[in-house]
Every structure is written in C-alpha cells, then in structure tokens.
Amino acid sequence: MRLKSFHAKTMSDAMRMVRQSLGDDAIIVATREEEGGGVRVTAAVEEDDLPAAPVSGGVRGGRAKAPPKPVEPEIDVGEVVADALQRHGVPATLAEQLIDAASGLDTEDPRLALGSALDSYFTFNPLPDGRSPVKPLALVGPPGSGKTLVAAKLAARAVFKKRSVGVITTDTVRAGGVDQLAAFTRLMKLKLATVEDPDALAGAFEVHRKTDLVLVDTAGRNPFDAVDMQDLRALLGAGEVEPVLVLPAGLDALEAADMALAFKAVGVRRMLVTRLDMARRLGSLLAIAARARLSFCDASVSSKVAEGLTALNPLALARMMIPAEEKAPAAKESAPRRTARTADWEEEDDGQPDHEPDHTPVRKPTFGRAYEPEDDEPEIEPAPPPPPPRRAAAAKPTKPATAKSATKAKASSSPSSRTLP
C-alpha cells in the first residue's frame, strides 16, 4: 500500500489528480479543507495497481520496447509527520495543528518539517549554566521523577565550567534522600546545605548570595494533595527562586498534563524531562507543554551523572520522534558489497599454506574426495592377476589406472588426510 496526498482548489481537480497519478483503483483515505482555501485528498493504492508509464516511440522490427518501471509516488511529508505523531500518542487536536504547520513548510525532510512545527507551537528555554547571575533554581515534581539526579547533573555541569555552585536540599523526609545527594557533592568537593523549613532556606540563600548557581533539591510532592502543594508554595516563598518542573517521560498524557497544571499554580514556567532513554512514546511531553503552556528546557537521557543533560530544541525533539530513515537502506546495500569482497579474498588466498581450513570452503570437497575410496580399499589392495596374452593390448591401459587408483587410495588413507577437521 502506497500513500500520496494531493492539493487542489476544488474536489474535482483533486480527484482528477488522484486518477492520473494512482489510477482508477485508488482508494480515498481522507479529505480535508485547507484553511487558506482548497482541499487536500489523501489516497492509497496497492503496488500492483499502479498505472504503467506510457511507452514512448514506435515499434521497430516487430518488437516493442519494454515499458519503464512506474515511478514510485513520493510519500507526503505531512503523512510522515502524522504517522509519527500518532505513533507517539499525541492528542488528536494537538496533532492536527502540528500537521497543518508541518505541511505548510516547503521541505522534503519530515524531521525538519516537524521541528519547524514544534518551534512554531512550543517554546524552548534551556537552563543556565552559571555564566551569568540567575535566580536560585528549585527542582520540583512528583516523587521519583529524578530531581536529585538532575541536581547532581546541573551541579557537575557548572563545576566543569569553573562556576561556583551551591547545593541545598529540603528532602529530609525520604529515607536516604540527603545521603544520595551528599555522595554526589562530596565527589565534586561541594558543601551540601540541609534545610527543613522556609526560614532556614532563606538563610541558605543569604549565604550563597554571591554564588554563580544555587540549586535546591526539594522533596517529592503529590500534585493532587492540597497540603503538599501548600507546603511547597510556602517553601518557594522563602526568596526569589525559579521553580523548574521535573517530570519523567512515558506518563499518560492527560494525567501528566493535570500534574503540570498543579505545579504551574506554584510558579513553574519550565519543564525538564527525565528518563528519555526508557521511553518510546513522547506524546505526553507535548500534551504537558501544550496544556500547561510550559517551556522545554533540558532533558536527561541517562542515569549517569557524568553524561549530563541535553538542551532541548525543536530539531532535537523532532529527531527523537522521527528516527533517521537512512540507516536501514544503507545496511541492506552494504551486505552484498561485503559478500563480493569476501569472495574476492577467497579467490586470492586459495591454495596458500597459511589459509585456515576451518573457514575455507575449498577444503571441504577435498575432505570428501579423500574418503570416497575407503569403501573400496579391500578390493584394490590385492594385486590383480596377470592378463592372458591375447588381451595384453587391452590390459596395458588398465595397469596404470589401477596403480593410480591404488596410489590415490593410499594417499586418501594417509594420516595427513585424516587429520583434517
């Protein structure tokens, strides 16, 4: 089945284009009216039903020229983007808007088209690395979203760039929460401040007033619990701090969007995505950013602190949603070339003493021929009786043949031939 989309001013013009390109057996998959005027028709046809291209030139010598192969219709970029959005579970309303934005771009690269659509609909604002004075960053989110690991990665990135870093944790309730972050800060030779209430947090901010980057690792909060969110709001009110939402990829789109709305109520404006290495469907991320109007900042694609964070941009996100399609054809084309080179190597190395018998197909038939005469060895070992005089002329050619057979049998039964694998 092959798909192709057609754009025309009227439905009749679009149907005529479908019949001319795909034939009368084409199936109409979808029709839609464009916002700027005109219609868009998506049709499908089986490969065997594609119309053959017309034969050019006359018939000479009673033989007609073989018709050229039909030109394969190109798949519309909008259809590739639509398939990717459906595969990632993007909500239908949001997917329709992104498809319209991608279809309006004059490009044959679906990833570039999707990246342009994402850029026109979402905002991307990576987190600072401490090169310029910024507000303290408070990492907030539900329990288990990866806030502590993100704090360690942000601290390591700033340390590698020779920036001063202050790390504060308020996660004193979870067992091992302080110890986990303390282990990371000891490796980076940083001091970890532990606070339990808004007043202590305000004092920690005063201590790190001249620090390039201040990070606050907060305890996980239930976004649907009013008490938890009230405590978080009071904690963030201890000073001028920017809360950053940390959410893992792979959540349910509607559930995650509700979480984002709850955290947006306490001042969240940016979203950092974790566990991208463990998610195969990213539709929930788009649903979160669209519904809560949050900006994408960075992403974590590994559980190792040394591998750091990746700044998200429209094209990087589009490449995650539409993997490169050139790798599969390249692998298929390279296989015959390797086979041809292997055959050439076998022809050049045939007969050389250092050729390994385990990997060469030339020795296998020799191995079989050496053992074929063994079944006849008892018959050829005794010397044949002398022929009568009247058959002396006929017996002359048989003696060398018998001698050769005996020599071949002895050679085949020699120890050297039996030691072959």
Rosetta blueprint (number, residue, H / E / L):
1 M L
2 R E
3 L E
4 K E
5 S E
6 F E
7 H E
8 A E
9 K L
10 T L
11 M H
12 S H
13 D H
14 A H
15 M H
16 R H
17 M H
18 V H
19 R H
20 Q H
21 S H
22 L H
23 G L
24 D L
25 D L
26 A L
27 I E
28 I E
29 V E
30 A E
31 T E
32 R E
33 E E
34 E L
35 E L
36 G L
37 G L
38 G L
39 V E
40 R E
41 V E
42 T E
43 A E
44 A E
45 V E
46 E L
47 E H
48 D H
49 D H
50 L L
51 P L
52 A L
53 A L
54 P L
55 V L
56 S L
57 G L
58 G L
59 V L
60 R E
61 G L
62 G L
63 R E
64 A L
65 K L
66 A L
67 P L
68 P L
69 K L
70 P L
71 V L
72 E L
73 P L
74 E L
75 I L
76 D L
77 V H
78 G H
79 E H
80 V H
81 V H
82 A H
83 D H
84 A H
85 L H
86 Q H
87 R H
88 H L
89 G L
90 V L
91 P L
92 A H
93 T H
94 L H
95 A H
96 E H
97 Q H
98 L H
99 I H
100 D H
101 A H
102 A H
103 S H
104 G L
105 L L
106 D L
107 T L
108 E L
109 D L
110 P H
111 R H
112 L H
113 A H
114 L H
115 G H
116 S H
117 A H
118 L H
119 D H
120 S H
121 Y H
122 F L
123 T L
124 F E
125 N L
126 P L
127 L L
128 P L
129 D L
130 G L
131 R L
132 S L
133 P L
134 V L
135 K L
136 P L
137 L E
138 A E
139 L E
140 V E
141 G L
142 P L
143 P L
144 G L
145 S L
146 G L
147 K H
148 T H
149 L H
150 V H
151 A H
152 A H
153 K H
154 L H
155 A H
156 A H
157 R H
158 A H
159 V H
160 F H
161 K L
162 K L
163 R L
164 S L
165 V E
166 G E
167 V E
168 I E
169 T E
170 T L
171 D L
172 T L
173 V L
174 R L
175 A L
176 G L
177 G H
178 V H
179 D H
180 Q H
181 L H
182 A H
183 A H
184 F H
185 T H
186 R H
187 L H
188 M L
189 K L
190 L L
191 K L
192 L E
193 A E
194 T E
195 V L
196 E L
197 D L
198 P H
199 D H
200 A H
201 L H
202 A H
203 G H
204 A H
205 F H
206 E H
207 V H
208 H L
209 R L
210 K L
211 T L
212 D L
213 L E
214 V E
215 L E
216 V E
217 D E
218 T L
219 A L
220 G L
221 R L
222 N L
223 P L
224 F L
225 D L
226 A H
227 V H
228 D H
229 M H
230 Q H
231 D H
232 L H
233 R H
234 A H
235 L H
236 L H
237 G L
238 A L
239 G L
240 E L
241 V L
242 E E
243 P E
244 V E
245 L E
246 V E
247 L E
248 P E
249 A L
250 G L
251 L L
252 D L
253 A H
254 L H
255 E H
256 A H
257 A H
258 D H
259 M H
260 A H
261 L H
262 A H
263 F H
264 K H
265 A L
266 V L
267 G L
268 V L
269 R L
270 R E
271 M E
272 L E
273 V E
274 T E
275 R L
276 L H
277 D H
278 M H
279 A L
280 R L
281 R L
282 L L
283 G H
284 S H
285 L H
286 L H
287 A H
288 I H
289 A H
290 A H
291 R H
292 A H
293 R L
294 L L
295 S E
296 F E
297 C E
298 D E
299 A E
300 S L
301 V L
302 S L
303 S L
304 K L
305 V H
306 A H
307 E H
308 G L
309 L L
310 T E
311 A E
312 L L
313 N L
314 P H
315 L H
316 A H
317 L H
318 A H
319 R H
320 M H
321 M H
322 I L
323 P L
324 A L
325 E L
326 E L
327 K H
328 A H
329 P H
330 A H
331 A H
332 K H
333 E H
334 S H
335 A H
336 P H
337 R H
338 R H
339 T H
340 A H
341 R H
342 T H
343 A H
344 D H
345 W H
346 E H
347 E H
348 E H
349 D H
350 D L
351 G L
352 Q L
353 P L
354 D L
355 H L
356 E L
357 P L
358 D L
359 H L
360 T L
361 P L
362 V L
363 R H
364 K H
365 P H
366 T H
367 F H
368 G H
369 R H
370 A H
371 Y H
372 E H
373 P H
374 E H
375 D H
376 D H
377 E H
378 P H
379 E H
380 I H
381 E L
382 P L
383 A L
384 P L
385 P L
386 P L
387 P L
388 P L
389 P H
390 R H
391 R H
392 A H
393 A H
394 A H
395 A H
396 K L
397 P L
398 T H
399 K H
400 P H
401 A H
402 T H
403 A H
404 K H
405 S H
406 A H
407 T H
408 K H
409 A H
410 K H
411 A H
412 S H
413 S L
414 S L
415 P H
416 S H
417 S H
418 R H
419 T L
420 L L
421 P L
